[in-house]
């Protein structure tokens, strides 16, 4: 049987990985949207919306990065809700 710490670390590592995957996908999408907007493929109002949404996506990436760093630094609490962990 796996220890609580081992399970926690596996879950934490999996979440860090998934957050990075989502960050990369959002960043790639934002870059693509910005490039299309810059090419003026669409009418100006549409290009303006694309740029705005791309900036919003990049803000989301920054938030996800901060979350990923916090999750990566997280440690298993010594106790939960004041109870001692089972031995």
PDB file of N, CA, C and O in Angstrom:
ATOM      1  N   UNK A   1       0.844  -1.180   0.000  1.00  0.00           N
ATOM      2  CA  UNK A   1       0.000   0.000   0.000  1.00  0.00           C
ATOM      3  C   UNK A   1       0.892   1.247   0.000  1.00  0.00           C
ATOM      4  O   UNK A   1       1.951   1.269   0.626  1.00  0.00           O
ATOM      5  N   UNK A   2       0.447   2.260  -0.702  1.00  0.00           N
ATOM      6  CA  UNK A   2       1.223   3.493  -0.803  1.00  0.00           C
ATOM      7  C   UNK A   2       0.936   4.400   0.379  1.00  0.00           C
ATOM      8  O   UNK A   2      -0.183   4.440   0.890  1.00  0.00           O
ATOM      9  N   UNK A   3       1.956   5.126   0.806  1.00  0.00           N
ATOM     10  CA  UNK A   3       1.771   6.051   1.915  1.00  0.00           C
ATOM     11  C   UNK A   3       1.011   7.294   1.448  1.00  0.00           C
ATOM     12  O   UNK A   3       0.939   7.593   0.256  1.00  0.00           O
ATOM     13  N   UNK A   4       0.457   7.994   2.410  1.00  0.00           N
ATOM     14  CA  UNK A   4      -0.270   9.227   2.098  1.00  0.00           C
ATOM     15  C   UNK A   4       0.674  10.227   1.418  1.00  0.00           C
ATOM     16  O   UNK A   4       0.278  10.942   0.497  1.00  0.00           O
ATOM     17  N   UNK A   5       1.923  10.266   1.883  1.00  0.00           N
ATOM     18  CA  UNK A   5       2.900  11.180   1.296  1.00  0.00           C
ATOM     19  C   UNK A   5       3.187  10.822  -0.162  1.00  0.00           C
ATOM     20  O   UNK A   5       3.270  11.709  -1.011  1.00  0.00           O
ATOM     21  N   UNK A   6       3.337   9.550  -0.454  1.00  0.00           N
ATOM     22  CA  UNK A   6       3.598   9.101  -1.822  1.00  0.00           C
ATOM     23  C   UNK A   6       2.439   9.471  -2.739  1.00  0.00           C
ATOM     24  O   UNK A   6       2.650   9.954  -3.851  1.00  0.00           O
ATOM     25  N   UNK A   7       1.211   9.241  -2.267  1.00  0.00           N
ATOM     26  CA  UNK A   7       0.017   9.590  -3.057  1.00  0.00           C
ATOM     27  C   UNK A   7      -0.070  11.101  -3.268  1.00  0.00           C
ATOM     28  O   UNK A   7      -0.372  11.567  -4.367  1.00  0.00           O
ATOM     29  N   UNK A   8       0.197  11.857  -2.211  1.00  0.00           N
ATOM     30  CA  UNK A   8       0.170  13.309  -2.316  1.00  0.00           C
ATOM     31  C   UNK A   8       1.166  13.793  -3.361  1.00  0.00           C
ATOM     32  O   UNK A   8       0.830  14.611  -4.217  1.00  0.00           O
ATOM     33  N   UNK A   9       2.390  13.287  -3.287  1.00  0.00           N
ATOM     34  CA  UNK A   9       3.433  13.711  -4.221  1.00  0.00           C
ATOM     35  C   UNK A   9       3.087  13.327  -5.662  1.00  0.00           C
ATOM     36  O   UNK A   9       3.351  14.094  -6.588  1.00  0.00           O
ATOM     37  N   UNK A  10       2.501  12.151  -5.854  1.00  0.00           N
ATOM     38  CA  UNK A  10       2.093  11.738  -7.202  1.00  0.00           C
ATOM     39  C   UNK A  10       0.997  12.659  -7.734  1.00  0.00           C
ATOM     40  O   UNK A  10       1.041  13.091  -8.886  1.00  0.00           O
ATOM     41  N   UNK A  11       0.013  12.954  -6.882  1.00  0.00           N
ATOM     42  CA  UNK A  11      -1.067  13.863  -7.292  1.00  0.00           C
ATOM     43  C   UNK A  11      -0.529  15.262  -7.587  1.00  0.00           C
ATOM     44  O   UNK A  11      -0.912  15.892  -8.572  1.00  0.00           O
ATOM     45  N   UNK A  12       0.359  15.735  -6.724  1.00  0.00           N
ATOM     46  CA  UNK A  12       0.943  17.068  -6.910  1.00  0.00           C
ATOM     47  C   UNK A  12       1.712  17.128  -8.227  1.00  0.00           C
ATOM     48  O   UNK A  12       1.555  18.077  -8.995  1.00  0.00           O
ATOM     49  N   UNK A  13       2.539  16.124  -8.490  1.00  0.00           N
ATOM     50  CA  UNK A  13       3.328  16.112  -9.722  1.00  0.00           C
ATOM     51  C   UNK A  13       2.435  16.042 -10.965  1.00  0.00           C
ATOM     52  O   UNK A  13       2.706  16.697 -11.971  1.00  0.00           O
ATOM     53  N   UNK A  14       1.370  15.242 -10.881  1.00  0.00           N
ATOM     54  CA  UNK A  14       0.434  15.136 -12.013  1.00  0.00           C
ATOM     55  C   UNK A  14      -0.255  16.476 -12.257  1.00  0.00           C
ATOM     56  O   UNK A  14      -0.418  16.888 -13.405  1.00  0.00           O
ATOM     57  N   UNK A  15      -0.661  17.156 -11.187  1.00  0.00           N
ATOM     58  CA  UNK A  15      -1.327  18.449 -11.329  1.00  0.00           C
ATOM     59  C   UNK A  15      -0.374  19.503 -11.890  1.00  0.00           C
ATOM     60  O   UNK A  15      -0.765  20.300 -12.743  1.00  0.00           O
ATOM     61  N   UNK A  16       0.860  19.511 -11.423  1.00  0.00           N
ATOM     62  CA  UNK A  16       1.858  20.446 -11.952  1.00  0.00           C
ATOM     63  C   UNK A  16       2.023  20.229 -13.451  1.00  0.00           C
ATOM     64  O   UNK A  16       2.096  21.187 -14.221  1.00  0.00           O
ATOM     65  N   UNK A  17       2.082  18.971 -13.856  1.00  0.00           N
ATOM     66  CA  UNK A  17       2.231  18.657 -15.280  1.00  0.00           C
ATOM     67  C   UNK A  17       1.017  19.153 -16.068  1.00  0.00           C
ATOM     68  O   UNK A  17       1.178  19.793 -17.107  1.00  0.00           O
ATOM     69  N   UNK A  18      -0.185  18.868 -15.592  1.00  0.00           N
ATOM     70  CA  UNK A  18      -1.398  19.278 -16.303  1.00  0.00           C
ATOM     71  C   UNK A  18      -1.514  20.792 -16.386  1.00  0.00           C
ATOM     72  O   UNK A  18      -1.930  21.326 -17.415  1.00  0.00           O
ATOM     73  N   UNK A  19      -1.152  21.484 -15.323  1.00  0.00           N
ATOM     74  CA  UNK A  19      -1.188  22.954 -15.363  1.00  0.00           C
ATOM     75  C   UNK A  19      -0.226  23.485 -16.421  1.00  0.00           C
ATOM     76  O   UNK A  19      -0.544  24.442 -17.127  1.00  0.00           O
ATOM     77  N   UNK A  20       0.937  22.873 -16.533  1.00  0.00           N
ATOM     78  CA  UNK A  20       1.910  23.296 -17.548  1.00  0.00           C
ATOM     79  C   UNK A  20       1.367  23.048 -18.952  1.00  0.00           C
ATOM     80  O   UNK A  20       1.556  23.875 -19.844  1.00  0.00           O
ATOM     81  N   UNK A  21       0.696  21.919 -19.154  1.00  0.00           N
ATOM     82  CA  UNK A  21       0.103  21.610 -20.460  1.00  0.00           C
ATOM     83  C   UNK A  21      -0.943  22.661 -20.819  1.00  0.00           C
ATOM     84  O   UNK A  21      -0.979  23.144 -21.951  1.00  0.00           O
ATOM     85  N   UNK A  22      -1.790  23.014 -19.857  1.00  0.00           N
ATOM     86  CA  UNK A  22      -2.828  24.022 -20.113  1.00  0.00           C
ATOM     87  C   UNK A  22      -2.194  25.386 -20.378  1.00  0.00           C
ATOM     88  O   UNK A  22      -2.620  26.104 -21.283  1.00  0.00           O
ATOM     89  N   UNK A  23      -1.178  25.746 -19.592  1.00  0.00           N
ATOM     90  CA  UNK A  23      -0.455  27.013 -19.823  1.00  0.00           C
ATOM     91  C   UNK A  23       0.061  27.087 -21.251  1.00  0.00           C
ATOM     92  O   UNK A  23      -0.144  28.080 -21.950  1.00  0.00           O
ATOM     93  N   UNK A  24       0.737  26.014 -21.677  1.00  0.00           N
ATOM     94  CA  UNK A  24       1.321  25.996 -23.023  1.00  0.00           C
ATOM     95  C   UNK A  24       0.253  26.126 -24.099  1.00  0.00           C
ATOM     96  O   UNK A  24       0.429  26.862 -25.069  1.00  0.00           O
ATOM     97  N   UNK A  25      -0.857  25.407 -23.927  1.00  0.00           N
ATOM     98  CA  UNK A  25      -1.934  25.466 -24.922  1.00  0.00           C
ATOM     99  C   UNK A  25      -2.529  26.866 -24.994  1.00  0.00           C
ATOM    100  O   UNK A  25      -2.768  27.383 -26.085  1.00  0.00           O
ATOM    101  N   UNK A  26      -2.766  27.478 -23.849  1.00  0.00           N
ATOM    102  CA  UNK A  26      -3.311  28.844 -23.839  1.00  0.00           C
ATOM    103  C   UNK A  26      -2.334  29.836 -24.455  1.00  0.00           C
ATOM    104  O   UNK A  26      -2.726  30.713 -25.226  1.00  0.00           O
ATOM    105  N   UNK A  27      -1.073  29.691 -24.113  1.00  0.00           N
ATOM    106  CA  UNK A  27      -0.069  30.606 -24.656  1.00  0.00           C
ATOM    107  C   UNK A  27       0.049  30.459 -26.175  1.00  0.00           C
ATOM    108  O   UNK A  27       0.155  31.451 -26.896  1.00  0.00           O
ATOM    109  N   UNK A  28       0.029  29.222 -26.647  1.00  0.00           N
ATOM    110  CA  UNK A  28       0.079  28.988 -28.094  1.00  0.00           C
ATOM    111  C   UNK A  28      -1.147  29.588 -28.778  1.00  0.00           C
ATOM    112  O   UNK A  28      -1.029  30.228 -29.823  1.00  0.00           O
ATOM    113  N   UNK A  29      -2.311  29.384 -28.192  1.00  0.00           N
ATOM    114  CA  UNK A  29      -3.541  29.938 -28.755  1.00  0.00           C
ATOM    115  C   UNK A  29      -3.531  31.455 -28.779  1.00  0.00           C
ATOM    116  O   UNK A  29      -3.951  32.073 -29.758  1.00  0.00           O
ATOM    117  N   UNK A  30      -3.052  32.048 -27.704  1.00  0.00           N
ATOM    118  CA  UNK A  30      -2.976  33.507 -27.632  1.00  0.00           C
ATOM    119  C   UNK A  30      -2.021  34.062 -28.682  1.00  0.00           C
ATOM    120  O   UNK A  30      -2.299  35.081 -29.315  1.00  0.00           O
ATOM    121  N   UNK A  31      -0.908  33.390 -28.856  1.00  0.00           N
ATOM    122  CA  UNK A  31       0.065  33.820 -29.866  1.00  0.00           C
ATOM    123  C   UNK A  31      -0.548  33.755 -31.259  1.00  0.00           C
ATOM    124  O   UNK A  31      -0.406  34.679 -32.060  1.00  0.00           O
ATOM    125  N   UNK A  32      -1.228  32.651 -31.532  1.00  0.00           N
ATOM    126  CA  UNK A  32      -1.863  32.474 -32.839  1.00  0.00           C
ATOM    127  C   UNK A  32      -2.929  33.549 -33.073  1.00  0.00           C
ATOM    128  O   UNK A  32      -3.002  34.130 -34.156  1.00  0.00           O
ATOM    129  N   UNK A  33      -3.745  33.809 -32.064  1.00  0.00           N
ATOM    130  CA  UNK A  33      -4.796  34.825 -32.204  1.00  0.00           C
ATOM    131  C   UNK A  33      -4.192  36.203 -32.441  1.00  0.00           C
ATOM    132  O   UNK A  33      -4.693  36.965 -33.268  1.00  0.00           O
ATOM    133  N   UNK A  34      -3.140  36.523 -31.737  1.00  0.00           N
ATOM    134  CA  UNK A  34      -2.472  37.823 -31.922  1.00  0.00           C
ATOM    135  C   UNK A  34      -1.903  37.962 -33.326  1.00  0.00           C
ATOM    136  O   UNK A  34      -2.004  39.021 -33.944  1.00  0.00           O
ATOM    137  N   UNK A  35      -1.308  36.891 -33.820  1.00  0.00           N
ATOM    138  CA  UNK A  35      -0.733  36.936 -35.165  1.00  0.00           C
ATOM    139  C   UNK A  35      -1.824  37.110 -36.220  1.00  0.00           C
ATOM    140  O   UNK A  35      -1.656  37.875 -37.171  1.00  0.00           O
ATOM    141  N   UNK A  36      -2.925  36.410 -36.053  1.00  0.00           N
ATOM    142  CA  UNK A  36      -4.029  36.551 -37.008  1.00  0.00           C
ATOM    143  C   UNK A  36      -4.595  37.964 -36.946  1.00  0.00           C
ATOM    144  O   UNK A  36      -4.904  38.558 -37.979  1.00  0.00           O
ATOM    145  N   UNK A  37      -4.731  38.497 -35.749  1.00  0.00           N
ATOM    146  CA  UNK A  37      -5.236  39.865 -35.599  1.00  0.00           C
ATOM    147  C   UNK A  37      -4.292  40.861 -36.273  1.00  0.00           C
ATOM    148  O   UNK A  37      -4.742  41.805 -36.922  1.00  0.00           O
ATOM    149  N   UNK A  38      -2.981  40.651 -36.119  1.00  0.00           N
ATOM    150  CA  UNK A  38      -1.996  41.557 -36.706  1.00  0.00           C
ATOM    151  C   UNK A  38      -2.000  41.501 -38.230  1.00  0.00           C
ATOM    152  O   UNK A  38      -1.658  42.480 -38.895  1.00  0.00           O
ATOM    153  N   UNK A  39      -2.385  40.362 -38.774  1.00  0.00           N
ATOM    154  CA  UNK A  39      -2.423  40.208 -40.236  1.00  0.00           C
ATOM    155  C   UNK A  39      -3.647  40.883 -40.856  1.00  0.00           C
ATOM    156  O   UNK A  39      -3.776  40.947 -42.079  1.00  0.00           O
ATOM    157  N   UNK A  40      -4.536  41.382 -40.012  1.00  0.00           N
ATOM    158  CA  UNK A  40      -5.768  42.038 -40.479  1.00  0.00           C
ATOM    159  C   UNK A  40      -6.574  41.156 -41.426  1.00  0.00           C
ATOM    160  O   UNK A  40      -7.104  41.629 -42.431  1.00  0.00           O
ATOM    161  N   UNK A  41      -6.659  39.879 -41.097  1.00  0.00           N
ATOM    162  CA  UNK A  41      -7.434  38.930 -41.885  1.00  0.00           C
ATOM    163  C   UNK A  41      -8.921  39.283 -41.787  1.00  0.00           C
ATOM    164  O   UNK A  41      -9.663  39.132 -42.758  1.00  0.00           O
ATOM    165  N   UNK A  42      -9.341  39.742 -40.638  1.00  0.00           N
ATOM    166  CA  UNK A  42     -10.737  40.078 -40.392  1.00  0.00           C
ATOM    167  C   UNK A  42     -10.909  41.587 -40.333  1.00  0.00           C
ATOM    168  O   UNK A  42      -9.933  42.337 -40.330  1.00  0.00           O
ATOM    169  N   UNK A  43     -12.150  42.015 -40.288  1.00  0.00           N
ATOM    170  CA  UNK A  43     -12.426  43.449 -40.136  1.00  0.00           C
ATOM    171  C   UNK A  43     -11.838  43.930 -38.822  1.00  0.00           C
ATOM    172  O   UNK A  43     -11.636  43.150 -37.891  1.00  0.00           O
ATOM    173  N   UNK A  44     -11.568  45.218 -38.762  1.00  0.00           N
ATOM    174  CA  UNK A  44     -10.905  45.815 -37.589  1.00  0.00           C
ATOM    175  C   UNK A  44     -11.580  45.467 -36.259  1.00  0.00           C
ATOM    176  O   UNK A  44     -10.878  45.117 -35.310  1.00  0.00           O
ATOM    177  N   UNK A  45     -12.917  45.549 -36.149  1.00  0.00           N
ATOM    178  CA  UNK A  45     -13.531  45.216 -34.855  1.00  0.00           C
ATOM    179  C   UNK A  45     -13.254  43.771 -34.419  1.00  0.00           C
ATOM    180  O   UNK A  45     -13.056  43.505 -33.233  1.00  0.00           O
ATOM    181  N   UNK A  46     -13.240  42.858 -35.363  1.00  0.00           N
ATOM    182  CA  UNK A  46     -12.967  41.459 -35.032  1.00  0.00           C
ATOM    183  C   UNK A  46     -11.502  41.300 -34.609  1.00  0.00           C
ATOM    184  O   UNK A  46     -11.204  40.604 -33.638  1.00  0.00           O
ATOM    185  N   UNK A  47     -10.603  41.940 -35.334  1.00  0.00           N
ATOM    186  CA  UNK A  47      -9.179  41.871 -34.972  1.00  0.00           C
ATOM    187  C   UNK A  47      -8.948  42.451 -33.583  1.00  0.00           C
ATOM    188  O   UNK A  47      -8.126  41.941 -32.821  1.00  0.00           O
ATOM    189  N   UNK A  48      -9.665  43.506 -33.258  1.00  0.00           N
ATOM    190  CA  UNK A  48      -9.542  44.129 -31.938  1.00  0.00           C
ATOM    191  C   UNK A  48      -9.999  43.157 -30.845  1.00  0.00           C
ATOM    192  O   UNK A  48      -9.368  43.056 -29.793  1.00  0.00           O
ATOM    193  N   UNK A  49     -11.093  42.451 -31.101  1.00  0.00           N
ATOM    194  CA  UNK A  49     -11.578  41.457 -30.143  1.00  0.00           C
ATOM    195  C   UNK A  49     -10.569  40.324 -29.998  1.00  0.00           C
ATOM    196  O   UNK A  49     -10.307  39.867 -28.886  1.00  0.00           O
ATOM    197  N   UNK A  50     -10.006  39.871 -31.105  1.00  0.00           N
ATOM    198  CA  UNK A  50      -8.993  38.813 -31.050  1.00  0.00           C
ATOM    199  C   UNK A  50      -7.808  39.225 -30.188  1.00  0.00           C
ATOM    200  O   UNK A  50      -7.323  38.440 -29.372  1.00  0.00           O
ATOM    201  N   UNK A  51      -7.344  40.458 -30.371  1.00  0.00           N
ATOM    202  CA  UNK A  51      -6.229  40.958 -29.559  1.00  0.00           C
ATOM    203  C   UNK A  51      -6.595  41.005 -28.090  1.00  0.00           C
ATOM    204  O   UNK A  51      -5.798  40.615 -27.236  1.00  0.00           O
ATOM    205  N   UNK A  52      -7.780  41.474 -27.791  1.00  0.00           N
ATOM    206  CA  UNK A  52      -8.223  41.551 -26.393  1.00  0.00           C
ATOM    207  C   UNK A  52      -8.313  40.171 -25.750  1.00  0.00           C
ATOM    208  O   UNK A  52      -7.883  39.970 -24.614  1.00  0.00           O
ATOM    209  N   UNK A  53      -8.871  39.236 -26.488  1.00  0.00           N
ATOM    210  CA  UNK A  53      -8.981  37.873 -25.956  1.00  0.00           C
ATOM    211  C   UNK A  53      -7.615  37.225 -25.804  1.00  0.00           C
ATOM    212  O   UNK A  53      -7.391  36.466 -24.861  1.00  0.00           O
ATOM    213  N   UNK A  54      -6.707  37.512 -26.713  1.00  0.00           N
ATOM    214  CA  UNK A  54      -5.347  36.981 -26.607  1.00  0.00           C
ATOM    215  C   UNK A  54      -4.663  37.519 -25.355  1.00  0.00           C
ATOM    216  O   UNK A  54      -3.979  36.777 -24.650  1.00  0.00           O
ATOM    217  N   UNK A  55      -4.848  38.808 -25.079  1.00  0.00           N
ATOM    218  CA  UNK A  55      -4.272  39.388 -23.847  1.00  0.00           C
ATOM    219  C   UNK A  55      -4.892  38.755 -22.606  1.00  0.00           C
ATOM    220  O   UNK A  55      -4.197  38.491 -21.625  1.00  0.00           O
ATOM    221  N   UNK A  56      -6.199  38.512 -22.651  1.00  0.00           N
ATOM    222  CA  UNK A  56      -6.871  37.866 -21.515  1.00  0.00           C
ATOM    223  C   UNK A  56      -6.322  36.454 -21.301  1.00  0.00           C
ATOM    224  O   UNK A  56      -6.120  36.020 -20.167  1.00  0.00           O
ATOM    225  N   UNK A  57      -6.085  35.754 -22.396  1.00  0.00           N
ATOM    226  CA  UNK A  57      -5.523  34.406 -22.289  1.00  0.00           C
ATOM    227  C   UNK A  57      -4.131  34.444 -21.671  1.00  0.00           C
ATOM    228  O   UNK A  57      -3.781  33.567 -20.881  1.00  0.00           O
ATOM    229  N   UNK A  58      -3.339  35.445 -22.019  1.00  0.00           N
ATOM    230  CA  UNK A  58      -1.992  35.556 -21.449  1.00  0.00           C
ATOM    231  C   UNK A  58      -2.044  35.890 -19.957  1.00  0.00           C
ATOM    232  O   UNK A  58      -1.192  35.445 -19.188  1.00  0.00           O
ATOM    233  N   UNK A  59      -3.043  36.673 -19.552  1.00  0.00           N
ATOM    234  CA  UNK A  59      -3.224  36.929 -18.117  1.00  0.00           C
ATOM    235  C   UNK A  59      -3.579  35.632 -17.399  1.00  0.00           C
ATOM    236  O   UNK A  59      -3.113  35.378 -16.288  1.00  0.00           O
ATOM    237  N   UNK A  60      -4.407  34.818 -18.042  1.00  0.00           N
ATOM    238  CA  UNK A  60      -4.775  33.530 -17.473  1.00  0.00           C
ATOM    239  C   UNK A  60      -3.542  32.635 -17.344  1.00  0.00           C
ATOM    240  O   UNK A  60      -3.390  31.911 -16.360  1.00  0.00           O
ATOM    241  N   UNK A  61      -2.671  32.691 -18.340  1.00  0.00           N
ATOM    242  CA  UNK A  61      -1.428  31.907 -18.295  1.00  0.00           C
ATOM    243  C   UNK A  61      -0.600  32.321 -17.084  1.00  0.00           C
ATOM    244  O   UNK A  61      -0.058  31.469 -16.380  1.00  0.00           O
ATOM    245  N   UNK A  62      -0.500  33.629 -16.838  1.00  0.00           N
ATOM    246  CA  UNK A  62       0.276  34.094 -15.677  1.00  0.00           C
ATOM    247  C   UNK A  62      -0.335  33.575 -14.375  1.00  0.00           C
ATOM    248  O   UNK A  62       0.382  33.161 -13.464  1.00  0.00           O
ATOM    249  N   UNK A  63      -1.660  33.601 -14.297  1.00  0.00           N
ATOM    250  CA  UNK A  63      -2.326  33.079 -13.105  1.00  0.00           C
ATOM    251  C   UNK A  63      -2.099  31.584 -12.932  1.00  0.00           C
ATOM    252  O   UNK A  63      -1.867  31.112 -11.819  1.00  0.00           O
ATOM    253  N   UNK A  64      -2.164  30.843 -14.026  1.00  0.00           N
ATOM    254  CA  UNK A  64      -1.915  29.405 -13.957  1.00  0.00           C
ATOM    255  C   UNK A  64      -0.470  29.107 -13.583  1.00  0.00           C
ATOM    256  O   UNK A  64      -0.194  28.141 -12.872  1.00  0.00           O
ATOM    257  N   UNK A  65       0.443  29.928 -14.058  1.00  0.00           N
ATOM    258  CA  UNK A  65       1.852  29.739 -13.697  1.00  0.00           C
ATOM    259  C   UNK A  65       2.042  29.943 -12.201  1.00  0.00           C
ATOM    260  O   UNK A  65       2.732  29.163 -11.546  1.00  0.00           O
ATOM    261  N   UNK A  66       1.427  30.994 -11.663  1.00  0.00           N
ATOM    262  CA  UNK A  66       1.517  31.231 -10.225  1.00  0.00           C
ATOM    263  C   UNK A  66       0.924  30.057  -9.441  1.00  0.00           C
ATOM    264  O   UNK A  66       1.477  29.630  -8.427  1.00  0.00           O
ATOM    265  N   UNK A  67      -0.209  29.543  -9.927  1.00  0.00           N
ATOM    266  CA  UNK A  67      -0.836  28.395  -9.280  1.00  0.00           C
ATOM    267  C   UNK A  67       0.071  27.171  -9.368  1.00  0.00           C
ATOM    268  O   UNK A  67       0.238  26.447  -8.387  1.00  0.00           O
ATOM    269  N   UNK A  68       0.657  26.939 -10.542  1.00  0.00           N
ATOM    270  CA  UNK A  68       1.550  25.791 -10.727  1.00  0.00           C
ATOM    271  C   UNK A  68       2.740  25.858  -9.773  1.00  0.00           C
ATOM    272  O   UNK A  68       3.134  24.849  -9.188  1.00  0.00           O
ATOM    273  N   UNK A  69       3.303  27.045  -9.623  1.00  0.00           N
ATOM    274  CA  UNK A  69       4.440  27.209  -8.708  1.00  0.00           C
ATOM    275  C   UNK A  69       4.012  26.934  -7.272  1.00  0.00           C
ATOM    276  O   UNK A  69       4.736  26.279  -6.522  1.00  0.00           O
ATOM    277  N   UNK A  70       2.836  27.432  -6.885  1.00  0.00           N
ATOM    278  CA  UNK A  70       2.336  27.203  -5.532  1.00  0.00           C
ATOM    279  C   UNK A  70       2.089  25.714  -5.295  1.00  0.00           C
ATOM    280  O   UNK A  70       2.424  25.187  -4.235  1.00  0.00           O
ATOM    281  N   UNK A  71       1.507  25.047  -6.273  1.00  0.00           N
ATOM    282  CA  UNK A  71       1.246  23.606  -6.144  1.00  0.00           C
ATOM    283  C   UNK A  71       2.569  22.846  -6.058  1.00  0.00           C
ATOM    284  O   UNK A  71       2.701  21.926  -5.251  1.00  0.00           O
ATOM    285  N   UNK A  72       3.539  23.218  -6.877  1.00  0.00           N
ATOM    286  CA  UNK A  72       4.838  22.536  -6.869  1.00  0.00           C
ATOM    287  C   UNK A  72       5.543  22.685  -5.527  1.00  0.00           C
ATOM    288  O   UNK A  72       6.282  21.793  -5.111  1.00  0.00           O
ATOM    289  N   UNK A  73       5.321  23.792  -4.856  1.00  0.00           N
ATOM    290  CA  UNK A  73       5.951  24.043  -3.548  1.00  0.00           C
ATOM    291  C   UNK A  73       5.172  23.440  -2.392  1.00  0.00           C
ATOM    292  O   UNK A  73       5.681  23.361  -1.274  1.00  0.00           O
ATOM    293  N   UNK A  74       3.949  23.015  -2.650  1.00  0.00           N
ATOM    294  CA  UNK A  74       3.080  22.510  -1.583  1.00  0.00           C
ATOM    295  C   UNK A  74       3.666  21.248  -0.953  1.00  0.00           C
ATOM    296  O   UNK A  74       4.302  20.428  -1.615  1.00  0.00           O
ATOM    297  N   UNK A  75       3.432  21.130   0.325  1.00  0.00           N
ATOM    298  CA  UNK A  75       3.852  19.955   1.083  1.00  0.00           C
ATOM    299  C   UNK A  75       2.633  19.374   1.787  1.00  0.00           C
ATOM    300  O   UNK A  75       1.673  20.085   2.082  1.00  0.00           O
ATOM    301  N   UNK A  76       2.684  18.105   2.045  1.00  0.00           N
ATOM    302  CA  UNK A  76       1.605  17.434   2.743  1.00  0.00           C
ATOM    303  C   UNK A  76       1.503  18.001   4.152  1.00  0.00           C
ATOM    304  O   UNK A  76       2.493  18.018   4.884  1.00  0.00           O
ATOM    305  N   UNK A  77       0.315  18.467   4.544  1.00  0.00           N
ATOM    306  CA  UNK A  77       0.171  18.991   5.912  1.00  0.00           C
ATOM    307  C   UNK A  77       0.447  17.886   6.936  1.00  0.00           C
ATOM    308  O   UNK A  77       0.150  16.714   6.702  1.00  0.00           O
ATOM    309  N   UNK A  78       1.015  18.280   8.063  1.00  0.00           N
ATOM    310  CA  UNK A  78       1.303  17.294   9.106  1.00  0.00           C
ATOM    311  C   UNK A  78       0.018  16.734   9.690  1.00  0.00           C
ATOM    312  O   UNK A  78      -0.040  15.578  10.108  1.00  0.00           O
ATOM    313  N   UNK A  79      -1.003  17.565   9.711  1.00  0.00           N
ATOM    314  CA  UNK A  79      -2.302  17.078  10.182  1.00  0.00           C
ATOM    315  C   UNK A  79      -3.387  17.786   9.402  1.00  0.00           C
ATOM    316  O   UNK A  79      -3.186  18.876   8.866  1.00  0.00           O
ATOM    317  N   UNK A  80      -4.534  17.148   9.350  1.00  0.00           N
ATOM    318  CA  UNK A  80      -5.679  17.729   8.673  1.00  0.00           C
ATOM    319  C   UNK A  80      -6.770  17.981   9.681  1.00  0.00           C
ATOM    320  O   UNK A  80      -7.128  17.091  10.453  1.00  0.00           O
ATOM    321  N   UNK A  81      -7.300  19.181   9.681  1.00  0.00           N
ATOM    322  CA  UNK A  81      -8.363  19.574  10.592  1.00  0.00           C
ATOM    323  C   UNK A  81      -8.001  19.307  12.049  1.00  0.00           C
ATOM    324  O   UNK A  81      -8.868  18.963  12.852  1.00  0.00           O
ATOM    325  N   UNK A  82      -6.744  19.461  12.386  1.00  0.00           N
ATOM    326  CA  UNK A  82      -6.310  19.310  13.758  1.00  0.00           C
ATOM    327  C   UNK A  82      -6.117  17.868  14.202  1.00  0.00           C
ATOM    328  O   UNK A  82      -5.640  17.631  15.311  1.00  0.00           O
ATOM    329  N   UNK A  83      -6.472  16.907  13.373  1.00  0.00           N
ATOM    330  CA  UNK A  83      -6.329  15.499  13.721  1.00  0.00           C
ATOM    331  C   UNK A  83      -4.930  15.011  13.362  1.00  0.00           C
ATOM    332  O   UNK A  83      -4.330  15.453  12.382  1.00  0.00           O
ATOM    333  N   UNK A  84      -4.436  14.105  14.166  1.00  0.00           N
ATOM    334  CA  UNK A  84      -3.129  13.525  13.859  1.00  0.00           C
ATOM    335  C   UNK A  84      -3.286  12.506  12.749  1.00  0.00           C
ATOM    336  O   UNK A  84      -4.281  11.782  12.708  1.00  0.00           O
ATOM    337  N   UNK A  85      -2.300  12.438  11.831  1.00  0.00           N
ATOM    338  CA  UNK A  85      -2.406  11.455  10.748  1.00  0.00           C
ATOM    339  C   UNK A  85      -2.343  10.025  11.311  1.00  0.00           C
ATOM    340  O   UNK A  85      -1.675   9.771  12.313  1.00  0.00           O
ATOM    341  N   UNK A  86      -3.039   9.113  10.657  1.00  0.00           N
ATOM    342  CA  UNK A  86      -3.042   7.716  11.067  1.00  0.00           C
ATOM    343  C   UNK A  86      -1.668   7.101  10.820  1.00  0.00           C
ATOM    344  O   UNK A  86      -0.985   7.429   9.850  1.00  0.00           O
ATOM    345  N   UNK A  87      -1.284   6.200  11.722  1.00  0.00           N
ATOM    346  CA  UNK A  87       0.018   5.546  11.586  1.00  0.00           C
ATOM    347  C   UNK A  87      -0.097   4.257  10.843  1.00  0.00           C
ATOM    348  O   UNK A  87       0.904   3.572  10.637  1.00  0.00           O
TER     349      UNK A  87
END
